[in-house]
Amino acid sequence: MIRAESLHCPNCTAPLHVQNKQTLVACLYCNSTIRITYKDTAQPAAATRPDVSPEVVNEVKRLLVLGQRLKAVEYYAQQAQISEGDAAAAVATIYQSIAFAPPLSPVGLFLLITAFFISLVGLLGGVSLLFSWRSRPGIEPLVVLFLIVFGLINMFIFGRGLPGYILVWRGRPARATIVKSWPIRSFARDGRNPPLAHLHRFLLEIHLPNQPVYQAEANGIVTNTSLPRFQVGSRLSVKVSPSNPSHIVIIGPKE
């Protein structure tokens, strides 16, 4: 990916992150859709697509947070009236800015480990059947296939929160201020209704010791009772990846 520092968003002047010959890009800061045109002897030119609302990019980000990348590409292609190839390139740029899934809870980590062992048992069972050198038309192959598929599906579901879980323990402590907040979805805990928890995406102003202030996005699950402490202007405790400052996990409200 090329970070063209001289190529900026025409709407908010933020630097654009553009792949080679990419013709459409979304500004990661104001959600504008930008058309990129190339000339033989000049720097690529950027022009805002006013017919594509910033809410379109916001919805693409929401779908990516939920893990629905193919749906995000299809939606962006329809809204921007472009090919799915161009939409996929633009969504790939957006995807790199999308924050981690909320960190796994201890229960989630237990379920991830359980899913891994279920899948492993299924894989070993399949290998055992393969080398048994005899046909097994019974139910055993179906059981093996079910164990593998069930384990892999759950590993994918819970595995999305594993990087955040690791970052909670290995990240650098920092403080952050909420600049913007977008609701992703609400859900009930323990099957209760009405919803008692909300998945939000936050634009944060990050303050690391002895470093310039910068902005990054992070995702977090907020309960109804703690929602007032996650408003614009609220201060949070976060952990920052030592290798990539754009990777943030929210620990909680700043005490």
MARKE-831096 format. One record per residue: residue in three letters; x, z, y negated of N, C-alpha, C in turn. Coordinates in steps of 0.02 Angstrom, whole numbers, plus 50000, padded with zeros to 5 digits. Atoms other than C-alpha are relative to their C-alpha. Layout:
<recs>
<'ala',<X,Z,Y>,<X,Z,Y>,<X,Z,Y>> ...
</recs>
This chain:
<recs>
<'met',<50042,50000,50060>,<50000,50000,50000>,<50044,50000,49938>> <'ile',<49963,50003,50063>,<50061,49958,49825>,<49965,50043,49949>> <'arg',<50027,49961,50055>,<50037,50084,49689>,<50023,49966,49935>> <'ala',<49982,50038,50059>,<50033,49972,49536>,<49987,50043,49939>> <'glu',<50008,49954,50056>,<50064,50095,49395>,<49977,49964,49937>> <'ser',<50019,50038,50060>,<50038,49956,49266>,<49929,49972,50007>> <'leu',<50068,50024,49989>,<49869,49913,49342>,<49954,50061,49999>> <'his',<50041,49941,50010>,<49740,50037,49280>,<49926,49983,50000>> <'cys',<50072,50009,50001>,<49553,50061,49292>,<49978,49984,49928>> <'pro',<50023,50016,50068>,<49472,49974,49141>,<49950,50051,49972>> <'asn',<50050,49953,50023>,<49343,50113,49134>,<50029,50068,49980>> <'cys',<49974,49933,50013>,<49444,50276,49143>,<50076,50001,49992>> <'thr',<49927,50009,50008>,<49626,50210,49134>,<50041,50033,50056>> <'ala',<49963,49971,49944>,<49673,50296,49298>,<50037,49945,50038>> <'pro',<49964,50051,49961>,<49805,50205,49404>,<49961,49979,50061>> <'leu',<50035,50026,49941>,<49732,50094,49540>,<50048,49993,50058>> <'his',<49961,50007,49939>,<49796,50094,49718>,<49976,49937,50036>> <'val',<50022,50066,49977>,<49792,49914,49778>,<50045,49976,50056>> <'gln',<49962,50032,49947>,<49845,49832,49940>,<50016,49929,49980>> <'asn',<49981,50068,50015>,<49929,49662,49939>,<49940,49953,50005>> <'lys',<50053,50051,50003>,<49805,49526,49887>,<49930,50029,50008>> <'gln',<50067,49970,49999>,<49660,49649,49886>,<49962,49978,49938>> <'thr',<50039,50027,50055>,<49522,49576,49779>,<49948,50048,49972>> <'leu',<50048,49951,50023>,<49409,49727,49763>,<50026,50070,50016>> <'val',<49975,49932,49990>,<49456,49909,49741>,<49953,50048,49962>> <'ala',<50040,49949,50033>,<49363,50068,49696>,<50046,50049,49965>> <'cys',<49962,49948,50035>,<49431,50185,49564>,<49984,50067,50032>> <'leu',<50010,49937,49965>,<49456,50351,49652>,<49980,50057,49954>> <'tyr',<50014,49946,50048>,<49424,50449,49492>,<49931,49993,49968>> <'cys',<50065,50009,50033>,<49270,50372,49408>,<49950,49962,50044>> <'asn',<50043,50035,49952>,<49198,50278,49560>,<49978,49931,49977>> <'ser',<50014,50069,50021>,<49197,50112,49467>,<50025,49951,50053>> <'thr',<49977,50054,49957>,<49211,49953,49571>,<50037,49949,49957>> <'ile',<49956,50041,50041>,<49353,49844,49507>,<50015,49935,50036>> <'arg',<49980,50064,49973>,<49380,49658,49536>,<50072,49986,49980>> <'ile',<49930,50015,50012>,<49565,49611,49552>,<50010,49924,50005>> <'thr',<49984,50071,49999>,<49620,49435,49507>,<50076,49991,49995>> <'tyr',<49928,50011,49996>,<49793,49364,49540>,<50020,49935,49966>> <'lys',<49971,50060,50030>,<49899,49241,49442>,<50071,49992,50026>> <'asp',<49934,50015,49971>,<50059,49157,49495>,<50057,50035,49965>> <'thr',<49943,49975,50038>,<50169,49224,49357>,<49986,50064,49962>> <'ala',<50019,49941,50040>,<50079,49378,49292>,<49977,50056,50046>> <'gln',<50025,49942,49965>,<50029,49552,49343>,<49926,49989,50016>> <'pro',<50071,50006,49985>,<49860,49556,49433>,<49958,50033,49945>> <'ala',<50044,49975,50052>,<49716,49584,49313>,<49941,50037,50032>> <'ala',<50055,49959,49975>,<49579,49715,49337>,<49941,49996,49953>> <'ala',<50060,50003,50040>,<49400,49697,49277>,<49944,50037,50037>> <'thr',<50053,49959,49970>,<49254,49816,49307>,<49942,49956,50023>> <'arg',<50061,50031,49976>,<49107,49757,49412>,<49941,50042,49977>> <'pro',<50055,49958,50025>,<48962,49826,49307>,<49937,49996,50043>> <'asp',<50060,50008,49958>,<48835,49763,49434>,<50002,50047,50061>> <'val',<49994,49953,49945>,<48900,49891,49562>,<50004,50070,49971>> <'ser',<50004,49934,50030>,<48849,50067,49513>,<50053,50047,50030>> <'pro',<49954,49949,49972>,<48975,50211,49531>,<49967,50040,50056>> <'glu',<50034,49964,49946>,<48842,50292,49641>,<50010,49966,50067>> <'val',<49986,50036,49938>,<48879,50157,49769>,<50064,50026,50032>> <'val',<49937,49974,49974>,<49059,50217,49787>,<49991,50073,50021>> <'asn',<50013,49931,49982>,<48997,50396,49788>,<49966,50005,50068>> <'glu',<50034,50000,49935>,<48883,50354,49935>,<50049,49979,50055>> <'val',<49948,50019,49951>,<49029,50268,50024>,<50042,50061,50018>> <'lys',<49961,49940,49987>,<49130,50428,50005>,<49960,50050,50042>> <'arg',<50042,49954,49961>,<48983,50530,50072>,<49999,49979,50073>> <'leu',<50002,50024,49931>,<48972,50420,50227>,<50067,50011,50034>> <'leu',<49934,49989,49970>,<49161,50433,50254>,<50011,50073,50017>> <'val',<49994,49929,49985>,<49154,50622,50243>,<49963,50017,50065>> <'leu',<50040,49989,49939>,<49021,50617,50380>,<50028,49963,50060>> <'gly',<49969,50036,49944>,<49135,50507,50486>,<49967,49934,50017>> <'gln',<50037,50062,49988>,<49025,50350,50470>,<50034,49942,49964>> <'arg',<49960,50051,50036>,<49160,50225,50420>,<49969,49930,50006>> <'leu',<50029,50067,49992>,<49077,50069,50493>,<49937,49992,49957>> <'lys',<50059,50002,50042>,<48915,50112,50405>,<50019,49996,49927>> <'ala',<49976,50003,50069>,<49012,50138,50243>,<50021,49929,49982>> <'val',<49979,50069,50013>,<49089,49964,50257>,<49940,49954,49993>> <'glu',<50060,50041,50002>,<48921,49884,50293>,<49961,50011,49935>> <'tyr',<50036,49983,50061>,<48839,49976,50148>,<50035,49971,49938>> <'tyr',<49963,50024,50058>,<48977,49930,50024>,<49997,49924,49995>> <'ala',<50005,50073,50000>,<48973,49747,50077>,<49933,49977,49974>> <'gln',<50066,50019,50023>,<48786,49739,50047>,<49991,50013,49926>> <'gln',<50011,49982,50070>,<48789,49829,49880>,<50043,49958,49952>> <'ala',<49955,50039,50042>,<48938,49732,49810>,<49994,49925,50012>> <'gln',<50011,50070,49983>,<48882,49569,49891>,<50067,49965,50013>> <'ile',<49935,50027,49981>,<49052,49536,49968>,<50003,49997,50076>> <'ser',<49992,50004,49928>,<49115,49497,50143>,<50018,50069,50028>> <'glu',<49983,49935,49969>,<49137,49640,50266>,<50076,50010,50004>> <'gly',<49928,49993,50001>,<49323,49601,50269>,<50025,50028,49934>> <'asp',<49982,49973,50065>,<49340,49630,50082>,<49976,50072,49993>> <'ala',<50027,49932,50004>,<49229,49784,50096>,<50043,50047,50041>> <'ala',<49959,49957,49957>,<49336,49852,50239>,<50066,50018,49966>> <'ala',<49938,49986,50036>,<49494,49835,50132>,<49989,50050,49945>> <'ala',<50016,49953,50054>,<49411,49925,49986>,<49986,50070,50028>> <'val',<50017,49935,49970>,<49342,50062,50099>,<50062,50033,50029>> <'ala',<49938,49971,49974>,<49514,50085,50179>,<50038,50036,49944>> <'thr',<49968,49967,50057>,<49582,50125,50006>,<49965,50065,49983>> <'ile',<50039,49939,50015>,<49441,50249,49975>,<50013,50053,50054>> <'tyr',<49993,49954,49944>,<49465,50326,50147>,<50063,50043,49994>> <'gln',<49937,49963,50007>,<49644,50376,50107>,<49994,50057,49949>> <'ser',<50009,49947,50050>,<49579,50482,49963>,<49950,50053,50023>> <'ile',<50051,49953,49977>,<49443,50568,50064>,<50034,50061,50029>> <'ala',<49969,49937,49979>,<49482,50749,50094>,<49987,50015,50073>> <'phe',<50010,49977,49931>,<49496,50837,50260>,<49927,50022,50011>> <'ala',<50062,49965,49981>,<49340,50889,50352>,<50012,50075,49992>> <'pro',<49991,49927,50005>,<49308,51076,50326>,<50037,50027,50060>> <'pro',<49960,49974,49944>,<49429,51178,50433>,<49956,50028,50056>> <'leu',<50035,49971,49943>,<49375,51229,50607>,<49995,50075,49993>> <'ser',<50007,49928,49992>,<49307,51403,50629>,<50030,50019,50067>> <'pro',<49975,49980,49934>,<49372,51506,50776>,<49955,49975,50057>> <'val',<50046,50026,49949>,<49216,51454,50872>,<50012,49925,50010>> <'gly',<49986,50072,49995>,<49250,51271,50831>,<50064,49986,50037>> <'leu',<49936,50009,49965>,<49430,51288,50891>,<49991,50011,50074>> <'phe',<50014,49987,49929>,<49368,51364,51054>,<49964,49941,50033>> <'leu',<50038,50057,49973>,<49245,51220,51078>,<50045,49939,50007>> <'leu',<49954,50057,49996>,<49382,51092,51041>,<50045,50007,50062>> <'ile',<49957,49989,49942>,<49497,51169,51172>,<49960,49991,50065>> <'thr',<50042,50008,49941>,<49353,51177,51296>,<49986,49926,50014>> <'ala',<50013,50072,49992>,<49311,50993,51265>,<50063,49965,50027>> <'phe',<49938,50030,49976>,<49495,50948,51293>,<50008,50011,50075>> <'phe',<49992,49985,49929>,<49500,51035,51462>,<49946,49966,50042>> <'ile',<50052,50035,49963>,<49333,50959,51514>,<50020,49927,50010>> <'ser',<49977,50069,49995>,<49401,50786,51475>,<50059,49993,50047>> <'leu',<49942,50001,49956>,<49564,50827,51564>,<49979,50006,50073>> <'val',<50025,49993,49932>,<49470,50884,51720>,<49970,49935,50024>> <'gly',<50029,50065,49981>,<49372,50722,51718>,<50052,49947,50013>> <'leu',<49947,50049,49991>,<49530,50619,51698>,<50037,50012,50066>> <'leu',<49966,49985,49936>,<49617,50709,51842>,<49956,49984,50059>> <'gly',<50046,50018,49946>,<49461,50688,51947>,<49998,49925,50011>> <'gly',<50000,50073,49993>,<49462,50501,51910>,<50063,49976,50035>> <'val',<49937,50020,49968>,<49645,50486,51959>,<49998,50018,50074>> <'ser',<50005,49980,49929>,<49610,50582,52119>,<49957,49951,50040>> <'leu',<50043,50048,49966>,<49468,50463,52163>,<50036,49933,50008>> <'leu',<49966,50064,49998>,<49576,50312,52121>,<50051,49996,50056>> <'phe',<49947,49999,49950>,<49714,50365,52239>,<49977,50027,50068>> <'ser',<50024,49976,49935>,<49602,50426,52378>,<49996,49943,50051>> <'trp',<49998,50059,49957>,<49606,50247,52447>,<49937,49991,50042>> <'arg',<50062,50013,49963>,<49425,50247,52500>,<49944,49996,49949>> <'ser',<50057,50010,50045>,<49263,50196,52422>,<49958,50062,49998>> <'arg',<50044,49942,50008>,<49154,50335,52352>,<49939,49978,49962>> <'pro',<50059,50025,50034>,<48985,50260,52315>,<49952,50055,49977>> <'gly',<50045,49945,50016>,<48910,50432,52288>,<50000,50016,49926>> <'ile',<50009,49978,50070>,<48886,50533,52129>,<50065,50020,49967>> <'glu',<49938,49976,50029>,<49068,50584,52107>,<50026,49958,49942>> <'pro',<49975,50039,50058>,<49121,50436,51996>,<49958,50010,49937>> <'leu',<50043,49989,50058>,<48971,50466,51884>,<50015,50067,49967>> <'val',<49983,49934,50027>,<49015,50650,51866>,<50066,49997,49961>> <'val',<49935,50007,50033>,<49195,50605,51823>,<49992,49964,49933>> <'leu',<50010,50037,50062>,<49139,50477,51694>,<49964,50042,49948>> <'phe',<50036,49957,50046>,<49018,50601,51617>,<50047,50052,49969>> <'leu',<49954,49949,50026>,<49154,50734,51601>,<50048,49970,49949>> <'ile',<49953,50032,50047>,<49274,50612,51517>,<49965,49983,49935>> <'val',<50036,50020,50060>,<49145,50543,51395>,<49978,50061,49960>> <'phe',<50023,49939,50034>,<49073,50715,51355>,<50059,50034,49964>> <'gly',<49942,49968,50031>,<49246,50786,51323>,<50026,49962,49941>> <'leu',<49973,50040,50055>,<49304,50641,51215>,<49954,50002,49938>> <'ile',<50047,49997,50056>,<49146,50644,51108>,<50008,50066,49963>> <'asn',<49993,49935,50032>,<49164,50829,51075>,<50068,50010,49968>> <'met',<49933,49997,50031>,<49351,50813,51043>,<50000,49963,49933>> <'phe',<50005,50037,50063>,<49310,50683,50910>,<49962,50040,49947>> <'ile',<50041,49963,50047>,<49175,50791,50831>,<50038,50060,49972>> <'phe',<49966,49939,50023>,<49276,50952,50824>,<50071,49986,49975>> <'gly',<49931,50015,50019>,<49446,50868,50806>,<50008,49982,49927>> <'arg',<49996,50017,50070>,<49404,50810,50630>,<50017,50060,49956>> <'gly',<49986,49940,50038>,<49419,50990,50573>,<50067,50032,50017>> <'leu',<49937,49970,49978>,<49586,51022,50661>,<50055,49996,49946>> <'pro',<49948,50001,50053>,<49701,50959,50519>,<49989,50054,49946>> <'gly',<50014,49948,50049>,<49612,51075,50398>,<50016,50070,50026>> <'tyr',<49984,49935,49969>,<49630,51221,50520>,<50074,50014,49998>> <'ile',<49927,49992,50001>,<49817,51190,50532>,<50025,50013,49929>> <'leu',<49978,49993,50068>,<49832,51175,50344>,<49984,50070,49972>> <'val',<50016,49932,50021>,<49748,51345,50320>,<50059,50046,50014>> <'trp',<49945,49957,49980>,<49897,51422,50409>,<50067,49978,49972>> <'arg',<49934,50026,50020>,<50038,51308,50349>,<50003,49976,49928>> <'gly',<50001,50027,50068>,<49983,51255,50175>,<50029,50048,49948>> <'arg',<49975,49960,50056>,<50051,51314,50008>,<49941,50029,49961>> <'pro',<50055,49970,50039>,<49936,51437,49916>,<50000,49971,49929>> <'ala',<50007,50025,50069>,<49869,51371,49750>,<49931,50022,49976>> <'arg',<50066,49988,50028>,<49725,51397,49633>,<49971,49935,49974>> <'ala',<50033,50062,50020>,<49598,51266,49586>,<49939,50015,49958>> <'thr',<50060,49996,50040>,<49458,51237,49462>,<49955,49941,50017>> <'ile',<50046,50054,49983>,<49303,51137,49508>,<49984,49958,49939>> <'val',<50015,50047,50054>,<49286,50983,49398>,<49933,49966,50010>> <'lys',<50064,50031,49982>,<49142,50897,49489>,<49982,50022,50070>> <'ser',<50024,49981,49934>,<49036,50930,49642>,<49947,49950,50022>> <'trp',<50049,50046,49973>,<48938,50811,49754>,<49972,50029,50066>> <'pro',<50028,49978,49936>,<48817,50869,49891>,<50004,49944,50052>> <'ile',<49996,50048,49945>,<48846,50782,50058>,<49940,50006,50046>> <'arg',<50060,49988,49960>,<48714,50860,50169>,<49989,50075,50005>> <'ser',<50018,49930,49989>,<48624,51024,50202>,<49981,50009,50073>> <'phe',<50017,49987,49931>,<48597,51106,50370>,<49984,50074,50009>> <'ala',<50017,49931,49984>,<48526,51263,50447>,<50052,50029,50048>> <'arg',<49955,49965,49954>,<48639,51388,50531>,<49959,50037,50052>> <'asp',<50035,49966,49944>,<48586,51452,50702>,<49927,49977,50004>> <'gly',<50067,50028,49993>,<48434,51338,50693>,<49949,50026,49951>> <'arg',<50048,49972,50047>,<48358,51428,50546>,<49980,49950,49947>> <'asn',<50027,50045,50051>,<48253,51342,50414>,<49967,50043,49946>> <'pro',<49968,50059,50030>,<48260,51314,50266>,<50076,50002,50005>> <'pro',<49927,50003,49993>,<48442,51256,50259>,<50034,50058,49963>> <'leu',<49964,49943,50028>,<48563,51398,50227>,<50072,49982,49983>> <'ala',<49931,50020,50014>,<48725,51298,50210>,<50001,49928,49976>> <'his',<49996,50066,50030>,<48781,51143,50118>,<50072,49976,50004>> <'leu',<49935,50033,50001>,<48926,51023,50142>,<50007,49964,49933>> <'his',<49988,50029,50066>,<48996,50977,49970>,<50069,49967,49999>> <'arg',<49935,50027,50018>,<49136,50866,49908>,<50015,50021,49929>> <'phe',<49980,49974,50065>,<49231,50938,49761>,<50058,49961,49972>> <'leu',<49941,50024,50037>,<49345,50861,49632>,<50031,50061,49967>> <'leu',<49968,49938,50021>,<49471,50998,49596>,<50060,49985,49955>> <'glu',<49938,49999,50040>,<49604,51029,49464>,<50047,50050,50033>> <'ile',<49956,49958,49959>,<49751,51097,49564>,<50057,50027,49957>> <'his',<49946,49966,50036>,<49874,51223,49492>,<50049,50029,50052>> <'leu',<49946,49975,49958>,<50033,51242,49594>,<50055,50031,49956>> <'pro',<49947,49969,50041>,<50172,51357,49532>,<50056,49951,49983>> <'asn',<49944,50040,50024>,<50302,51266,49427>,<49991,49925,50011>> <'gln',<50014,50071,49992>,<50216,51096,49449>,<49945,49979,49952>> <'pro',<50054,50023,50044>,<50107,50988,49336>,<49932,50005,50033>> <'val',<50068,49998,49976>,<49920,51008,49353>,<49978,49930,50020>> <'tyr',<50025,50065,49978>,<49838,50867,49452>,<49931,50009,50031>> <'gln',<50066,49999,49971>,<49669,50821,49527>,<50000,49973,50071>> <'ala',<50007,50023,49931>,<49620,50801,49710>,<49931,50021,50024>> <'glu',<50066,49984,49972>,<49463,50806,49816>,<50008,50045,50061>> <'ala',<50002,49958,49940>,<49418,50933,49949>,<49927,50009,50020>> <'asn',<50067,49989,49973>,<49268,50964,50061>,<49993,50073,50020>> <'gly',<50011,49931,49982>,<49189,51132,50092>,<49928,50013,50018>> <'ile',<50067,49978,49981>,<49040,51215,50174>,<49983,50063,49960>> <'val',<50019,49946,50045>,<48949,51329,50052>,<49931,50026,50021>> <'thr',<50065,49971,49982>,<48810,51450,50099>,<49957,50008,49937>> <'asn',<50046,49991,50056>,<48657,51479,49991>,<50022,50059,49956>> <'thr',<49983,49941,50039>,<48718,51651,49939>,<50064,49991,49959>> <'ser',<49938,50010,50037>,<48891,51590,49885>,<49999,49939,49954>> <'leu',<50004,50061,50040>,<48830,51431,49799>,<50013,50012,49925>> <'pro',<49985,49988,50071>,<48834,51510,49623>,<50074,50006,49984>> <'arg',<49928,49992,50012>,<49022,51538,49645>,<50037,49934,50011>> <'phe',<49970,50065,49989>,<49052,51352,49680>,<49970,49949,49951>> <'gln',<50025,50044,50052>,<48989,51278,49517>,<50059,49970,49960>> <'val',<49949,50030,50043>,<49084,51167,49394>,<50031,50055,49955>> <'gly',<49965,49949,50038>,<49216,51276,49311>,<50021,50061,50041>> <'ser',<49981,49943,49957>,<49227,51401,49455>,<50072,49992,50025>> <'arg',<49931,50000,49976>,<49400,51450,49514>,<50001,50016,50075>> <'leu',<49995,49993,49928>,<49448,51436,49697>,<50071,50013,50022>> <'ser',<49936,49996,49966>,<49590,51484,49811>,<50003,49943,50051>> <'val',<49994,50058,49955>,<49655,51332,49907>,<50069,50002,50033>> <'lys',<49936,50012,49968>,<49796,51281,50023>,<50016,49925,49993>> <'val',<49978,50069,50013>,<49897,51122,49987>,<50052,49981,50051>> <'ser',<49951,50024,49952>,<49993,51018,50112>,<50068,49993,49967>> <'pro',<49933,50007,50030>,<50181,51031,50079>,<50025,49928,49997>> <'ser',<49976,50070,49997>,<50205,50847,50124>,<49955,49952,49961>> <'asn',<50046,50044,50036>,<50051,50774,50037>,<49955,50043,49955>> <'pro',<50038,49956,50044>,<49982,50865,49883>,<49927,49982,49993>> <'ser',<50070,50019,50004>,<49819,50767,49894>,<49959,50029,50056>> <'his',<50035,49969,49944>,<49775,50856,50056>,<49989,50074,49984>> <'ile',<50018,49934,50023>,<49682,51014,50008>,<49947,50030,50047>> <'val',<50055,49964,49967>,<49578,51144,50101>,<49981,50059,49956>> <'ile',<50026,49945,50041>,<49468,51271,50013>,<49999,50064,50042>> <'ile',<50000,49936,49966>,<49497,51452,50062>,<49939,50041,49979>> <'gly',<50058,49963,50024>,<49362,51528,49953>,<50004,50010,49924>> <'pro',<49998,49986,50072>,<49318,51585,49776>,<50060,50043,49981>> <'lys',<49943,49961,50024>,<49462,51654,49675>,<49976,50069,49980>> <'glu',<50020,49930,50015>,<49450,51843,49669>,<50030,50022,49933>> 
</recs>
